[in-house]
Structure formats: C-alpha cells, structure tokens
C-alpha cells in the first residue's frame, strides 16, 4: 500500500484517539504517507505517532460552529492532494463528505469510521442520525465499531443512498471496523492459575487486602457508560449484604459526570464502597486485581476496557449493548442494560460461585487469542482504501 492518506478527526478522547493512532501506525508501517488534521486538543493526545506524520490544526468541535465553514474549505482542497481521506467520527465524516467536490469524481477515496451510536434526547439522536446519513450517502466506505451500528447506518442512510445511486454514485461499502486489542495476546495469562497468581501480585502492588471482594469498572464518566446504573446496583448489593462488609467497587476514569456520580453514590449509601480513582496509568494492574470486571454501558462499540479485561483473564459481566457481545465472544456473562437489579443479581451469583469465576477466566484466556491486532487492521485498511471489502 503506497498511498497518501489523510486522517481527519474532531474533538476526541479515549477509544477514538486510540483507534486513530492504531490506524496511522498501520498505514505508515505499510509504506504509505500519513497526515492527521484535527483540533489541537485531539492532536495533543496523539502520542507515539511516527515521526514523519504531518499534523495540522483543523477546528471541528463537538457541535456545529462558524469554524465548520473554514474546515470544509480546507477539506475541499484535500481531495486533490490525497489518495484517501479517512475521517473518524460522525462530525468529521459529515464535514468531509459535505466538502467533497461535486461533479467529476475526485481522486481521493472517502472512508469514515463511526465510533458511537447517538445517545441522549430525541434532538441529539436525530442530529446524530442525520450526520451518519450524510456519511452513508456520500462516503465510499463506512466502517462501524459494532454490528448493530452497521445495521443502523444502513437504515439511516437508505433514502440518501437511493438518491445518490440515481445520480450515478456507487453504493458505499459497509463493514465492521477492526479494533486492535491494547496488547498482544501473548501478554494474557497462560492459565487460570497464572491469572490468579497475577491477581495476588497486583493486589500486593496496590496495597490491597487479598481477601477484599473487588469489582472494577474502567470507563469515561459519560452518560453512555451506564455508571448511574452501576451505582444503583451497588446499592442493591449493600442492601443484600451478599459481599460482606469490606467490598469495594473501583471506577477508573475521568469525565464530565464525576460530581454527579459521586453525589449519587453518597445519596445511595455506597459512598464508601464505590470509589472513583480518576485517570490512572496503572489500569492493567487494577484490572488484574479484580474479582469481577463490570461493563455497565448503555451503548458500547468494541470496548478497549473490555478487551483489557479479557486479556487479563478477568471474570467479566457486560451489558447486551452495542458491540459488547461481539467483543466478549462468550467469555463472560451478559445482562440487560439499564437494569440495576439484574446487574446486582449477576454480581452476587458470580461471587457465590468461585468455580464459575474460574471458568470465566479460562474462557477469557481462550478469547484473548482471537482478538484483533495491528496486522488485522492493516489488512482491512489496505482492502478498503483500494475499493474492496475486508
């Protein structure tokens, strides 16, 4: 693959940033020349990019603004300067699509990766669906981070795609995006015994009692992560008394809902049990120390935190939301999103059954070998950039 590839992103954090970095590295290592245009706040988070990657500030905020017009003008010129424009996120994708010159087919192939399903009130969902519809109708390929999002994008873009087809456009490619696991599968424990040994070692490093029941959730403190439900589930567990007196639920991550979630925990009577650790550099160690890892999301793509838990061979409970079931691949238990009682019941059931937790550790070890890596991502991008489907 010898192409000039421009990556475009809006204000981003967390998994979106990780996936942009992985894609840039894959393209560069395959012999193509990469550039990244994004807001300064996003560029600041793109640590570890190859030295020859060109970067440029392009102001694309989270909401429509006057700067969008300047961004579209800049992107319009890119269609003659690059072979591929790969936008990440609905805002960046829609602006790139709207900037695409009409009439004669531009030389650049337009690809968008969609990382999130619109979550929120009716207006937010409608705007999100409209942006995604523009991407579906005007892009050459749309990659989605979960199977349900692939289906929704086809639906939201159906009318626009039909109109574009009448005007001579080819139907876009829709596919499930390859999302790389955070580390190679060889980093996973070799056996259940090895996983339990690593659990004890992690607790020693963290200064945590070996016998203390510990639940871990790694997530950005944002609405779609379902952390309010986790706090309600914690209140159910405290009322039932099934975990004893010393249990804890560690929530790792930062975000705009910190004050609200802390207040909820206090009101629910679990302010001592639910601990907000903030942004940490030792996330793998904290996950290894867990008796259970819980992913309570309202919606999720292919969660990096879930992959980290799989690679740590942790017993996992996740919601049946977005790409969780796909990512988990049978290596954990699934519950309905938004149901704190069901989540609490599942936690209690697994705590009462050490053998089931050991079985889930074994399943996670097996699943870790099937998680995608950089080579899988490179193959998908090479195919999509050349006009094929992975």
N, C-alpha and C positions, 0 to 999 in steps of 0.2 A: 504494500500500500504506500504509494508515493503521492500524497495529496497535500494541499494547503487547507487546513481545517480551522475554522473559527468557532470557538465555543462562546456562547452568549448566556449570561445569567442575570437575574435580578437580585434584589436583596435576598440573601440566603444564609442558612446555617445548618448545622447538624449533618444529617444524611445527604442532603442535596450537595453540600460542599464536598463531602467525601466522594460522592459519585462523579462530580466534575473532575476532581483530582485524579481519580482512577481512570477516567476516560482520556484525559490529557496525557497521562503517562502511557496508556496503551497505544495511543496514536503516535506519540513521539518514539516509543520503542519499536514501532512497526516501520519507521523510516519516513513518516510524514512530518510536516512542519505545522506546529500548533500555535494558535494565538487565543487569548482569552479577553473578552470585553465584558466588563461588569462594574457595578458600583464599587467605590473604594472600600466600603465596609466588607464586601464579599472578597475582593482581591486580597485584603489583609488576612483573610482566613485560609487562603490557598497556599499553605506551607508545603514545601517539598516538591514544587514543580521543577521540571528540567530547566537547566539554566538558559537554554535557547528559546524558551517560550516567551513570545511577545505578549505584553499585557497593556490594556488601555482602559481608562475610566469611561464607563458608559452608564449614565444615570437612569436606571429602571427601578422605580420604587415598588412598594407593595400595593400601591393604589394609583389610579390614573392621576397624572400631573402634567403641567406645562412642559416639563422636560421630556415627555414622551415624544413630542414632535421632533425635537433635536435627535433623540435616539433613533427614530425612524429614518431620518435623513442620513445619519451615519451608517445605519444598517443597509440602506439602499445602495450605497457605494460598495459595500462588502460583497454584494452578489456578483460584481465583476472582478473582484480581487481574490476570491477564494473558490476552491473547488467544492467545499462542503461548509454549510453553516449549521451547527448543531446547537440548538437552544435548549436550555434546561429550565423547566417550569412553564406554567401556562402564560404568565405575563410576558416573559422573554420570548416564548414561542409565538404568541399572538402578534407582538410588535414586529418580530422578524417576518412573519407571514404577511402582515399589512405593508411592510416595507418592500416586499418582493415586487420587482418591476412587472407590470402587466404587458401583454402582447407577446413579443418574441420571448421564447423560453430562456431565462438567464442561465449562465453556465453553472452557477452554484446549485448543488442539491441541498434541499432544506429538510432537516431532521429535527424533531423535538422529542425530548424525554419528559414525560409528565410524572411528577413525583407525588402529587397529592390529589385526593378527591375533595371537591369543595365541601367544607363542613361549616355549619353555622345556621343563621337565619335564612329565610326564604330569599331575601335580596342577595345575600352573599352567595348562596348556591346558584341563583340564576345568573349572576355575573360570571361566576366560575365556569358554569356550563357554556355560556356564550363564548368565553375566551377559548375553551377547549374545542368548541365547534369550529371556530376560525382556524385553529391549528389543524383539525382533522380535514378541513376542506382545502387548505392552501399548502400544506406540507407534503413532501414526497414520502415521508415515513414518520410514524408516530409510535414511540416506544413507551410503554406504561409499566409502572413498577408493581402492579398486581393484576391478576387475571380479571377481577371484577371491574377494574378501571378500563381494561381493554374493551370489555363489552359495553361499558357506559359511553366511552368515547365514540364507538361506532354509532350508538344511538343518538348522542347529542349532535354528531356531525352529519347524520344521514341526509337531512334536507340540503345542506350546503354542498355535500359531496355530490348529490344527484345533479344539482345545478351546475357545479363545476365540470362534471362529466359531459353535460350537454354542450358546454363551451369548449370541449376538446381536451380537458385535463384527464390524466390517468388517475384511477383510484389509488389512494395512498396505501402504503404498507402499514398494517397494524401488527405489533408484536409485543411480547412480554420482554421487558428490558432485563438484561443480565446485570445483576448487582453483585459485586465482589464481596466475599466474606472478609472480615477485618484482618485475618491472618491465614496462613497456610494450614491445611487440615492436619499436617504432621504436628502442629502445636497442641492438638487436642490430647487429653489423657489417653493412655494406651488401654486402660481397663477401668472397671468400676472401682477396683481397689486403688488404682492410681488417682482417680478423681477424688476419692475420699481422703487420700493422703494429701492431695493438694488443698482440699478444703481445710484440713487441720493446719497446714503450713500457712495458708492465707490468714487464718484466724490468729495465729501466733504473730504474724507480721503486723496485723491491725490491732493487736492487743485486745482481742475479743474472746470471751469465755467459750471454750469448746462446746459446752452443752447448751448454750443460749439459742433458742429457736429464732432463726433469722430469715426473713423474707426480703428480697431485693427487687427493686424496680429501677431500671435505668431509662430515663425519658426526659425530653424537654418539657418544662412545666407550661404546657399549652393545652387548649380545650380538647383537641382531638386525641390526646393521650389518655383520657379517661381517669385521671388521678382523683377526681372528686368521688368517683365510684370506688376506687381503692380505699379511700378514707372511710367511706360508709361500710365497706367490707371489714375494715379493721375494727370498726365499732361493733359489728356483729360478732367478730372473733373475741373481743374483750368481754362482751356480754355472755357469750357461751363459756368462756373460761377454758377452752379446749387446748390452748397452747401454754397454759400455766401462767406464772406471774412475771417472768423476765423476758418475754418475747419482744422482738423489735421488727419493724418494717422500715428498711432503709430506702429512701428515694434519692437517687443520684441524678443531678441535672439542674439546670437553671432555666429561667423563663419568666414571662410576664405574670404568671398566676401564683408566684411564691407567697405573697402576703395573703391572698385569698385562701390558698390551700392550708397554710399554717393556721389561719383563723378557723377554718372548717375542722381541722384536727383537734383544736382546743375545745371547740363547742361540742364535738362528738365524744369528748372524753378520752381521746387517744393521743393527746399531745406528747406524752412521754414515750409511747410505743412507736409512733410514726415520726421518723427523724429525717429532716431534709439536709442532705450533705452538700448540696450545691454542685458546682462543676468540679470534677476530680480528675487527676491524672492517673490514678491507680484503679480505674474502673475494672480491669480484668481481675485484679486481686479481690475486690469487693464481690464480684460475681462468683469467683471460686469459693468464697467464704459462705455463700448462701446455702440454706437448706432447701429453699424454693426460690425460683425467679418467676415473677409475675409480670405479664404484659397486658394491662387492662384497657388497651386503646379502643376508642370509638371507631377509628379507622387507622389503618397502617398499610404501608407499602410492603417492601421486603426489608423488615426492620434490622438495622445493623446491631442494635442491642440484643435482639432475639438471636441473631447469628452468633454473637459473642457468648450468649448463654449456652447455645448448642455446642460451641467449640470448647466451653468449659465443662461440658457433660453435666450440666445442672439439671435437676428436675424442674420442669417448666409448666406453667399454666398461662395460656394466652386466650384472648377473645377470638371468636369466629368472625373476625373483621378484616376486610381487605385481603392482604396477602399473607396473613399470619398462618393460615392452614397450609398454604403452599410452602412457605419458608420452613415451617415446623416439620412437615413431611412425616407426620405420625410420631414424632419424637417427644410429644408432651400431651397434656390434656387441654381441651378447648371448652370454653364457656361462652354463653351468650353475652354480647357486650351490653353494658348499661344495667346489669343486674347484680347489685352488691351481695344479695343473699346467696345467689348461685356461686359467686366467686368465693365467698367465705366458706360455703359448704365444701367446695372443691379443695380449698386450702386445708380445712380441717380433716377431710378424708385422706389426703396425702400425708398429712402429719401423723395420722394414726397408723399409717402403713409404711414402715421403713422398707419393706420388700418392694412395694410399688415404686418408691423413690429410687431404689437401686435399679429396678427395671427401666425406669425412665432415663437414668444415667446411661445405661447400656444402649438404649435407643438413640440418645443424643450422640454418643460416640460413633455409631454407625452412620447417622445422618450427617455428621460433620464431614465425612469423606465425600459426600455428594454436593456440598455447597460450591457455588461458582467461584472461580478465581480469575486473575488477570488474563490468562490465556483464553478463557471462555469469552470475556468481554472483548478482547482484541478480535476474535473471530466474528462476533456479532457485528461490531462496528465496520470491519472490512467488508462484510457482506452488504450491510445496509447502505453504506456510503457508495457502493458500486451499483446499487439498484436491485439487489437481491433481498431475500428474507432469510433470517437466521434459521 
